Amino acid sequence: MTLTINVTAAEYLSDYKILVKFNDSTQQILDFEDFFIANPHPQHDIYRNKEHFKNFKIEKGTLVWGEDWDLIFPVEQLHAGHIQF
């Protein structure tokens, strides 16, 4: 049986960096700064403000921002340690 990868914990580090831990005991430090620079968008530009960026949560095994999941990334990308844009 294949393990479905899920985010189990996440910790804000600094700037746009978050330490993300997964249910397979791996972890990644992800830097979201390049994503914000390369992808300006009204729906997620609010999270360029670091105070808003820090307000992520884990829901349904992934990292999300906002009440309606305004910003979300595929778990596979988080697990690989690279956000594609």
Gaussian input, Z-matrix of N, CA and C with variables (Angstrom, degrees):
# hf/3-21g

backbone

0 1
 N
 C     1     B1
 C     2     B2     1     A1
 N     3     B3     2     A2     1     D1
 C     4     B4     3     A3     2     D2
 C     5     B5     4     A4     3     D3
 N     6     B6     5     A5     4     D4
 C     7     B7     6     A6     5     D5
 C     8     B8     7     A7     6     D6
 N     9     B9     8     A8     7     D7
 C    10    B10     9     A9     8     D8
 C    11    B11    10    A10     9     D9
 N    12    B12    11    A11    10    D10
 C    13    B13    12    A12    11    D11
 C    14    B14    13    A13    12    D12
 N    15    B15    14    A14    13    D13
 C    16    B16    15    A15    14    D14
 C    17    B17    16    A16    15    D15
 N    18    B18    17    A17    16    D16
 C    19    B19    18    A18    17    D17
 C    20    B20    19    A19    18    D18
 N    21    B21    20    A20    19    D19
 C    22    B22    21    A21    20    D20
 C    23    B23    22    A22    21    D21
 N    24    B24    23    A23    22    D22
 C    25    B25    24    A24    23    D23
 C    26    B26    25    A25    24    D24
 N    27    B27    26    A26    25    D25
 C    28    B28    27    A27    26    D26
 C    29    B29    28    A28    27    D27
 N    30    B30    29    A29    28    D28
 C    31    B31    30    A30    29    D29
 C    32    B32    31    A31    30    D30
 N    33    B33    32    A32    31    D31
 C    34    B34    33    A33    32    D32
 C    35    B35    34    A34    33    D33
 N    36    B36    35    A35    34    D34
 C    37    B37    36    A36    35    D35
 C    38    B38    37    A37    36    D36
 N    39    B39    38    A38    37    D37
 C    40    B40    39    A39    38    D38
 C    41    B41    40    A40    39    D39
 N    42    B42    41    A41    40    D40
 C    43    B43    42    A42    41    D41
 C    44    B44    43    A43    42    D42
 N    45    B45    44    A44    43    D43
 C    46    B46    45    A45    44    D44
 C    47    B47    46    A46    45    D45
 N    48    B48    47    A47    46    D46
 C    49    B49    48    A48    47    D47
 C    50    B50    49    A49    48    D48
 N    51    B51    50    A50    49    D49
 C    52    B52    51    A51    50    D50
 C    53    B53    52    A52    51    D51
 N    54    B54    53    A53    52    D52
 C    55    B55    54    A54    53    D53
 C    56    B56    55    A55    54    D54
 N    57    B57    56    A56    55    D55
 C    58    B58    57    A57    56    D56
 C    59    B59    58    A58    57    D57
 N    60    B60    59    A59    58    D58
 C    61    B61    60    A60    59    D59
 C    62    B62    61    A61    60    D60
 N    63    B63    62    A62    61    D61
 C    64    B64    63    A63    62    D62
 C    65    B65    64    A64    63    D63
 N    66    B66    65    A65    64    D64
 C    67    B67    66    A66    65    D65
 C    68    B68    67    A67    66    D66
 N    69    B69    68    A68    67    D67
 C    70    B70    69    A69    68    D68
 C    71    B71    70    A70    69    D69
 N    72    B72    71    A71    70    D70
 C    73    B73    72    A72    71    D71
 C    74    B74    73    A73    72    D72
 N    75    B75    74    A74    73    D73
 C    76    B76    75    A75    74    D74
 C    77    B77    76    A76    75    D75
 N    78    B78    77    A77    76    D76
 C    79    B79    78    A78    77    D77
 C    80    B80    79    A79    78    D78
 N    81    B81    80    A80    79    D79
 C    82    B82    81    A81    80    D80
 C    83    B83    82    A82    81    D81
 N    84    B84    83    A83    82    D82
 C    85    B85    84    A84    83    D83
 C    86    B86    85    A85    84    D84
 N    87    B87    86    A86    85    D85
 C    88    B88    87    A87    86    D86
 C    89    B89    88    A88    87    D87
 N    90    B90    89    A89    88    D88
 C    91    B91    90    A90    89    D89
 C    92    B92    91    A91    90    D90
 N    93    B93    92    A92    91    D91
 C    94    B94    93    A93    92    D92
 C    95    B95    94    A94    93    D93
 N    96    B96    95    A95    94    D94
 C    97    B97    96    A96    95    D95
 C    98    B98    97    A97    96    D96
 N    99    B99    98    A98    97    D97
 C   100   B100    99    A99    98    D98
 C   101   B101   100   A100    99    D99
 N   102   B102   101   A101   100   D100
 C   103   B103   102   A102   101   D101
 C   104   B104   103   A103   102   D102
 N   105   B105   104   A104   103   D103
 C   106   B106   105   A105   104   D104
 C   107   B107   106   A106   105   D105
 N   108   B108   107   A107   106   D106
 C   109   B109   108   A108   107   D107
 C   110   B110   109   A109   108   D108
 N   111   B111   110   A110   109   D109
 C   112   B112   111   A111   110   D110
 C   113   B113   112   A112   111   D111
 N   114   B114   113   A113   112   D112
 C   115   B115   114   A114   113   D113
 C   116   B116   115   A115   114   D114
 N   117   B117   116   A116   115   D115
 C   118   B118   117   A117   116   D116
 C   119   B119   118   A118   117   D117
 N   120   B120   119   A119   118   D118
 C   121   B121   120   A120   119   D119
 C   122   B122   121   A121   120   D120
 N   123   B123   122   A122   121   D121
 C   124   B124   123   A123   122   D122
 C   125   B125   124   A124   123   D123
 N   126   B126   125   A125   124   D124
 C   127   B127   126   A126   125   D125
 C   128   B128   127   A127   126   D126
 N   129   B129   128   A128   127   D127
 C   130   B130   129   A129   128   D128
 C   131   B131   130   A130   129   D129
 N   132   B132   131   A131   130   D130
 C   133   B133   132   A132   131   D131
 C   134   B134   133   A133   132   D132
 N   135   B135   134   A134   133   D133
 C   136   B136   135   A135   134   D134
 C   137   B137   136   A136   135   D135
 N   138   B138   137   A137   136   D136
 C   139   B139   138   A138   137   D137
 C   140   B140   139   A139   138   D138
 N   141   B141   140   A140   139   D139
 C   142   B142   141   A141   140   D140
 C   143   B143   142   A142   141   D141
 N   144   B144   143   A143   142   D142
 C   145   B145   144   A144   143   D143
 C   146   B146   145   A145   144   D144
 N   147   B147   146   A146   145   D145
 C   148   B148   147   A147   146   D146
 C   149   B149   148   A148   147   D147
 N   150   B150   149   A149   148   D148
 C   151   B151   150   A150   149   D149
 C   152   B152   151   A151   150   D150
 N   153   B153   152   A152   151   D151
 C   154   B154   153   A153   152   D152
 C   155   B155   154   A154   153   D153
 N   156   B156   155   A155   154   D154
 C   157   B157   156   A156   155   D155
 C   158   B158   157   A157   156   D156
 N   159   B159   158   A158   157   D157
 C   160   B160   159   A159   158   D158
 C   161   B161   160   A160   159   D159
 N   162   B162   161   A161   160   D160
 C   163   B163   162   A162   161   D161
 C   164   B164   163   A163   162   D162
 N   165   B165   164   A164   163   D163
 C   166   B166   165   A165   164   D164
 C   167   B167   166   A166   165   D165
 N   168   B168   167   A167   166   D166
 C   169   B169   168   A168   167   D167
 C   170   B170   169   A169   168   D168
 N   171   B171   170   A170   169   D169
 C   172   B172   171   A171   170   D170
 C   173   B173   172   A172   171   D171
 N   174   B174   173   A173   172   D172
 C   175   B175   174   A174   173   D173
 C   176   B176   175   A175   174   D174
 N   177   B177   176   A176   175   D175
 C   178   B178   177   A177   176   D176
 C   179   B179   178   A178   177   D177
 N   180   B180   179   A179   178   D178
 C   181   B181   180   A180   179   D179
 C   182   B182   181   A181   180   D180
 N   183   B183   182   A182   181   D181
 C   184   B184   183   A183   182   D182
 C   185   B185   184   A184   183   D183
 N   186   B186   185   A185   184   D184
 C   187   B187   186   A186   185   D185
 C   188   B188   187   A187   186   D186
 N   189   B189   188   A188   187   D187
 C   190   B190   189   A189   188   D188
 C   191   B191   190   A190   189   D189
 N   192   B192   191   A191   190   D190
 C   193   B193   192   A192   191   D191
 C   194   B194   193   A193   192   D192
 N   195   B195   194   A194   193   D193
 C   196   B196   195   A195   194   D194
 C   197   B197   196   A196   195   D195
 N   198   B198   197   A197   196   D196
 C   199   B199   198   A198   197   D197
 C   200   B200   199   A199   198   D198
 N   201   B201   200   A200   199   D199
 C   202   B202   201   A201   200   D200
 C   203   B203   202   A202   201   D201
 N   204   B204   203   A203   202   D202
 C   205   B205   204   A204   203   D203
 C   206   B206   205   A205   204   D204
 N   207   B207   206   A206   205   D205
 C   208   B208   207   A207   206   D206
 C   209   B209   208   A208   207   D207
 N   210   B210   209   A209   208   D208
 C   211   B211   210   A210   209   D209
 C   212   B212   211   A211   210   D210
 N   213   B213   212   A212   211   D211
 C   214   B214   213   A213   212   D212
 C   215   B215   214   A214   213   D213
 N   216   B216   215   A215   214   D214
 C   217   B217   216   A216   215   D215
 C   218   B218   217   A217   216   D216
 N   219   B219   218   A218   217   D217
 C   220   B220   219   A219   218   D218
 C   221   B221   220   A220   219   D219
 N   222   B222   221   A221   220   D220
 C   223   B223   222   A222   221   D221
 C   224   B224   223   A223   222   D222
 N   225   B225   224   A224   223   D223
 C   226   B226   225   A225   224   D224
 C   227   B227   226   A226   225   D225
 N   228   B228   227   A227   226   D226
 C   229   B229   228   A228   227   D227
 C   230   B230   229   A229   228   D228
 N   231   B231   230   A230   229   D229
 C   232   B232   231   A231   230   D230
 C   233   B233   232   A232   231   D231
 N   234   B234   233   A233   232   D232
 C   235   B235   234   A234   233   D233
 C   236   B236   235   A235   234   D234
 N   237   B237   236   A236   235   D235
 C   238   B238   237   A237   236   D236
 C   239   B239   238   A238   237   D237
 N   240   B240   239   A239   238   D238
 C   241   B241   240   A240   239   D239
 C   242   B242   241   A241   240   D240
 N   243   B243   242   A242   241   D241
 C   244   B244   243   A243   242   D242
 C   245   B245   244   A244   243   D243
 N   246   B246   245   A245   244   D244
 C   247   B247   246   A246   245   D245
 C   248   B248   247   A247   246   D246
 N   249   B249   248   A248   247   D247
 C   250   B250   249   A249   248   D248
 C   251   B251   250   A250   249   D249
 N   252   B252   251   A251   250   D250
 C   253   B253   252   A252   251   D251
 C   254   B254   253   A253   252   D252

   B1=1.4504
   B2=1.5294
   B3=1.3112
   B4=1.4510
   B5=1.5255
   B6=1.3161
   B7=1.4553
   B8=1.5237
   B9=1.3122
   B10=1.4570
   B11=1.5195
   B12=1.3219
   B13=1.4595
   B14=1.5264
   B15=1.3289
   B16=1.4625
   B17=1.5186
   B18=1.3129
   B19=1.4640
   B20=1.5221
   B21=1.3222
   B22=1.4615
   B23=1.5253
   B24=1.3415
   B25=1.4626
   B26=1.5167
   B27=1.3180
   B28=1.4619
   B29=1.5212
   B30=1.3275
   B31=1.4546
   B32=1.5200
   B33=1.3349
   B34=1.4565
   B35=1.5223
   B36=1.3387
   B37=1.4625
   B38=1.5236
   B39=1.3338
   B40=1.4661
   B41=1.5187
   B42=1.3206
   B43=1.4610
   B44=1.5303
   B45=1.3347
   B46=1.4638
   B47=1.5309
   B48=1.3147
   B49=1.4645
   B50=1.5227
   B51=1.3297
   B52=1.4621
   B53=1.5290
   B54=1.3154
   B55=1.4507
   B56=1.5215
   B57=1.3327
   B58=1.4643
   B59=1.5276
   B60=1.3365
   B61=1.4624
   B62=1.5273
   B63=1.3251
   B64=1.4535
   B65=1.5317
   B66=1.3253
   B67=1.4572
   B68=1.5243
   B69=1.3234
   B70=1.4716
   B71=1.5331
   B72=1.3265
   B73=1.4718
   B74=1.5230
   B75=1.3188
   B76=1.4565
   B77=1.5249
   B78=1.3116
   B79=1.4573
   B80=1.5178
   B81=1.3187
   B82=1.4634
   B83=1.5206
   B84=1.3131
   B85=1.4599
   B86=1.5175
   B87=1.3157
   B88=1.4625
   B89=1.5207
   B90=1.3185
   B91=1.4562
   B92=1.5284
   B93=1.3224
   B94=1.4569
   B95=1.5255
   B96=1.3250
   B97=1.4645
   B98=1.5277
   B99=1.3249
   B100=1.4725
   B101=1.5210
   B102=1.3327
   B103=1.4655
   B104=1.5310
   B105=1.3196
   B106=1.4647
   B107=1.5248
   B108=1.3184
   B109=1.4686
   B110=1.5250
   B111=1.3180
   B112=1.4691
   B113=1.5199
   B114=1.3417
   B115=1.4607
   B116=1.5228
   B117=1.3284
   B118=1.4622
   B119=1.5334
   B120=1.3284
   B121=1.4555
   B122=1.5252
   B123=1.3201
   B124=1.4680
   B125=1.5233
   B126=1.3223
   B127=1.4649
   B128=1.5302
   B129=1.3078
   B130=1.4584
   B131=1.5207
   B132=1.3356
   B133=1.4645
   B134=1.5249
   B135=1.3264
   B136=1.4645
   B137=1.5286
   B138=1.3145
   B139=1.4648
   B140=1.5250
   B141=1.3232
   B142=1.4657
   B143=1.5221
   B144=1.3273
   B145=1.4589
   B146=1.5320
   B147=1.3161
   B148=1.4685
   B149=1.5281
   B150=1.3179
   B151=1.4645
   B152=1.5284
   B153=1.3206
   B154=1.4659
   B155=1.5364
   B156=1.3358
   B157=1.4618
   B158=1.5289
   B159=1.3214
   B160=1.4717
   B161=1.5280
   B162=1.3261
   B163=1.4685
   B164=1.5212
   B165=1.3043
   B166=1.4681
   B167=1.5187
   B168=1.3078
   B169=1.4639
   B170=1.5198
   B171=1.3131
   B172=1.4576
   B173=1.5185
   B174=1.3159
   B175=1.4666
   B176=1.5226
   B177=1.3027
   B178=1.4639
   B179=1.5269
   B180=1.3381
   B181=1.4514
   B182=1.5058
   B183=1.3364
   B184=1.4524
   B185=1.5222
   B186=1.3038
   B187=1.4547
   B188=1.5226
   B189=1.3339
   B190=1.4694
   B191=1.5172
   B192=1.3185
   B193=1.4496
   B194=1.5222
   B195=1.3158
   B196=1.4587
   B197=1.5125
   B198=1.3176
   B199=1.4627
   B200=1.5301
   B201=1.3177
   B202=1.4675
   B203=1.5312
   B204=1.3265
   B205=1.4587
   B206=1.5319
   B207=1.3334
   B208=1.4647
   B209=1.5307
   B210=1.3137
   B211=1.4580
   B212=1.5221
   B213=1.3100
   B214=1.4651
   B215=1.5273
   B216=1.3152
   B217=1.4596
   B218=1.5227
   B219=1.3288
   B220=1.4640
   B221=1.5333
   B222=1.3117
   B223=1.4631
   B224=1.5255
   B225=1.3059
   B226=1.4574
   B227=1.5304
   B228=1.3400
   B229=1.4548
   B230=1.5260
   B231=1.3196
   B232=1.4624
   B233=1.5221
   B234=1.3071
   B235=1.4725
   B236=1.5307
   B237=1.3183
   B238=1.4688
   B239=1.5233
   B240=1.3352
   B241=1.4582
   B242=1.5065
   B243=1.3334
   B244=1.4739
   B245=1.5300
   B246=1.3160
   B247=1.4606
   B248=1.5293
   B249=1.3155
   B250=1.4633
   B251=1.5258
   B252=1.3246
   B253=1.4696
   B254=1.4975
   A1=109.41
   A2=116.50
   A3=122.50
   A4=110.28
   A5=115.94
   A6=121.81
   A7=109.53
   A8=116.81
   A9=121.18
   A10=107.36
   A11=116.48
   A12=120.71
   A13=109.42
   A14=114.95
   A15=122.13
   A16=109.90
   A17=115.05
   A18=121.25
   A19=107.44
   A20=116.41
   A21=120.47
   A22=112.74
   A23=116.49
   A24=120.90
   A25=108.66
   A26=115.87
   A27=121.21
   A28=108.16
   A29=114.67
   A30=120.53
   A31=109.38
   A32=116.22
   A33=120.50
   A34=108.20
   A35=116.42
   A36=120.73
   A37=111.82
   A38=116.44
   A39=122.04
   A40=108.37
   A41=115.49
   A42=121.33
   A43=110.08
   A44=117.33
   A45=121.29
   A46=110.85
   A47=115.92
   A48=121.70
   A49=110.88
   A50=113.90
   A51=121.82
   A52=108.13
   A53=115.61
   A54=121.63
   A55=107.24
   A56=116.23
   A57=121.50
   A58=108.51
   A59=116.01
   A60=122.01
   A61=109.20
   A62=114.65
   A63=121.36
   A64=111.42
   A65=115.40
   A66=121.30
   A67=114.24
   A68=118.01
   A69=120.48
   A70=110.86
   A71=115.65
   A72=124.53
   A73=113.80
   A74=118.57
   A75=120.75
   A76=108.94
   A77=114.83
   A78=120.70
   A79=109.09
   A80=115.25
   A81=121.89
   A82=108.60
   A83=116.35
   A84=120.63
   A85=105.55
   A86=115.50
   A87=121.21
   A88=109.72
   A89=115.58
   A90=122.29
   A91=107.31
   A92=116.42
   A93=122.58
   A94=113.10
   A95=117.89
   A96=120.62
   A97=112.64
   A98=118.27
   A99=120.68
   A100=111.31
   A101=116.57
   A102=119.92
   A103=110.41
   A104=117.07
   A105=120.49
   A106=111.99
   A107=116.89
   A108=120.64
   A109=110.66
   A110=117.07
   A111=122.12
   A112=113.63
   A113=117.99
   A114=120.37
   A115=113.53
   A116=118.00
   A117=117.46
   A118=109.63
   A119=116.05
   A120=120.83
   A121=108.17
   A122=117.78
   A123=119.83
   A124=114.40
   A125=117.78
   A126=120.36
   A127=112.08
   A128=117.61
   A129=117.86
   A130=114.69
   A131=119.01
   A132=120.46
   A133=112.32
   A134=118.05
   A135=121.18
   A136=111.06
   A137=117.15
   A138=121.43
   A139=112.90
   A140=116.45
   A141=120.08
   A142=109.57
   A143=116.12
   A144=121.28
   A145=106.56
   A146=116.89
   A147=120.32
   A148=113.23
   A149=117.62
   A150=119.12
   A151=110.75
   A152=117.03
   A153=120.72
   A154=110.44
   A155=115.69
   A156=120.28
   A157=111.38
   A158=116.63
   A159=121.63
   A160=112.58
   A161=117.48
   A162=121.43
   A163=112.98
   A164=117.08
   A165=121.40
   A166=108.64
   A167=115.20
   A168=121.15
   A169=108.36
   A170=115.35
   A171=121.26
   A172=107.05
   A173=115.08
   A174=121.30
   A175=108.44
   A176=115.68
   A177=122.68
   A178=112.31
   A179=115.59
   A180=120.78
   A181=116.23
   A182=117.13
   A183=119.06
   A184=110.37
   A185=115.90
   A186=123.92
   A187=108.54
   A188=116.91
   A189=120.59
   A190=110.22
   A191=114.43
   A192=122.58
   A193=107.61
   A194=116.68
   A195=121.63
   A196=113.07
   A197=114.70
   A198=121.47
   A199=112.37
   A200=115.64
   A201=120.63
   A202=111.70
   A203=115.63
   A204=121.41
   A205=110.52
   A206=114.98
   A207=121.05
   A208=112.00
   A209=115.30
   A210=120.83
   A211=107.51
   A212=115.78
   A213=121.96
   A214=107.80
   A215=115.96
   A216=121.58
   A217=108.75
   A218=118.17
   A219=119.90
   A220=110.87
   A221=115.84
   A222=120.99
   A223=110.49
   A224=117.05
   A225=120.51
   A226=111.46
   A227=117.08
   A228=120.91
   A229=111.00
   A230=116.12
   A231=120.04
   A232=109.95
   A233=116.11
   A234=121.99
   A235=110.47
   A236=116.98
   A237=121.23
   A238=112.44
   A239=116.38
   A240=120.24
   A241=114.35
   A242=115.99
   A243=119.73
   A244=109.61
   A245=115.41
   A246=121.34
   A247=108.27
   A248=116.36
   A249=120.69
   A250=109.20
   A251=115.35
   A252=119.74
   A253=110.28
   D1=135.45
   D2=-179.08
   D3=-86.03
   D4=135.39
   D5=178.49
   D6=-78.44
   D7=127.69
   D8=172.91
   D9=-80.85
   D10=122.79
   D11=-177.54
   D12=-76.34
   D13=131.61
   D14=176.99
   D15=-134.18
   D16=150.90
   D17=171.84
   D18=-77.42
   D19=129.94
   D20=179.61
   D21=-109.33
   D22=-23.67
   D23=-179.78
   D24=-159.28
   D25=155.90
   D26=177.06
   D27=-152.27
   D28=142.21
   D29=-177.45
   D30=-135.60
   D31=125.21
   D32=175.42
   D33=-66.54
   D34=133.30
   D35=179.52
   D36=-104.66
   D37=-61.67
   D38=-179.58
   D39=-172.99
   D40=162.23
   D41=179.42
   D42=45.30
   D43=-114.89
   D44=178.14
   D45=-115.38
   D46=30.80
   D47=-177.15
   D48=-104.21
   D49=134.96
   D50=178.64
   D51=-133.69
   D52=134.65
   D53=171.66
   D54=-87.64
   D55=119.46
   D56=-177.29
   D57=-114.02
   D58=129.90
   D59=179.57
   D60=-112.16
   D61=146.39
   D62=-174.18
   D63=-122.13
   D64=163.24
   D65=-177.10
   D66=-72.25
   D67=-3.65
   D68=175.20
   D69=-100.39
   D70=16.32
   D71=178.00
   D72=72.86
   D73=10.19
   D74=174.60
   D75=-91.82
   D76=165.55
   D77=175.28
   D78=-149.77
   D79=154.93
   D80=-179.79
   D81=-137.84
   D82=143.30
   D83=167.38
   D84=-97.93
   D85=117.37
   D86=-177.97
   D87=-108.83
   D88=135.80
   D89=176.95
   D90=-112.23
   D91=114.40
   D92=-175.45
   D93=-91.71
   D94=1.09
   D95=-175.29
   D96=-59.13
   D97=-46.89
   D98=-179.37
   D99=-60.86
   D100=-36.00
   D101=177.28
   D102=-60.15
   D103=-47.40
   D104=-178.70
   D105=-64.90
   D106=-37.46
   D107=179.16
   D108=-67.01
   D109=-43.12
   D110=-174.68
   D111=-82.12
   D112=-15.92
   D113=-172.81
   D114=-132.16
   D115=62.74
   D116=176.53
   D117=-63.36
   D118=134.51
   D119=-178.72
   D120=-159.50
   D121=132.91
   D122=-177.46
   D123=-55.82
   D124=-32.04
   D125=-176.88
   D126=-69.20
   D127=-34.81
   D128=-178.05
   D129=-117.41
   D130=4.04
   D131=177.59
   D132=-62.14
   D133=-26.57
   D134=178.16
   D135=-58.24
   D136=-29.12
   D137=-177.39
   D138=-81.92
   D139=-1.76
   D140=169.77
   D141=-70.07
   D142=-25.18
   D143=172.57
   D144=-73.04
   D145=120.20
   D146=-172.90
   D147=-61.56
   D148=-29.81
   D149=177.49
   D150=-65.00
   D151=-36.99
   D152=176.13
   D153=-75.63
   D154=-38.70
   D155=-179.90
   D156=-58.37
   D157=-37.89
   D158=-178.54
   D159=-66.06
   D160=-16.05
   D161=-175.10
   D162=-90.83
   D163=47.19
   D164=175.09
   D165=-84.33
   D166=167.45
   D167=175.68
   D168=-148.21
   D169=167.03
   D170=176.78
   D171=-107.29
   D172=121.67
   D173=176.90
   D174=-135.88
   D175=134.36
   D176=178.05
   D177=50.37
   D178=38.74
   D179=173.80
   D180=79.73
   D181=15.00
   D182=178.53
   D183=-141.41
   D184=168.17
   D185=-179.07
   D186=-91.98
   D187=128.10
   D188=-178.50
   D189=-137.70
   D190=158.59
   D191=174.23
   D192=-126.41
   D193=142.57
   D194=175.73
   D195=86.79
   D196=156.92
   D197=179.78
   D198=-63.11
   D199=-36.37
   D200=-177.18
   D201=-108.41
   D202=28.43
   D203=-179.90
   D204=56.17
   D205=54.55
   D206=179.86
   D207=-59.27
   D208=-31.21
   D209=-178.65
   D210=-137.20
   D211=126.01
   D212=-178.26
   D213=-153.00
   D214=147.91
   D215=179.28
   D216=-127.48
   D217=148.37
   D218=177.59
   D219=-59.37
   D220=136.18
   D221=179.77
   D222=-57.28
   D223=-35.35
   D224=-179.65
   D225=-60.58
   D226=-38.75
   D227=178.09
   D228=-69.57
   D229=-42.13
   D230=176.80
   D231=-59.47
   D232=-45.77
   D233=-177.71
   D234=-64.30
   D235=-37.54
   D236=179.00
   D237=-74.38
   D238=-15.52
   D239=179.28
   D240=81.24
   D241=19.12
   D242=-177.35
   D243=-144.43
   D244=120.72
   D245=176.24
   D246=-88.31
   D247=120.75
   D248=178.22
   D249=-87.44
   D250=139.47
   D251=176.51
   D252=-149.34

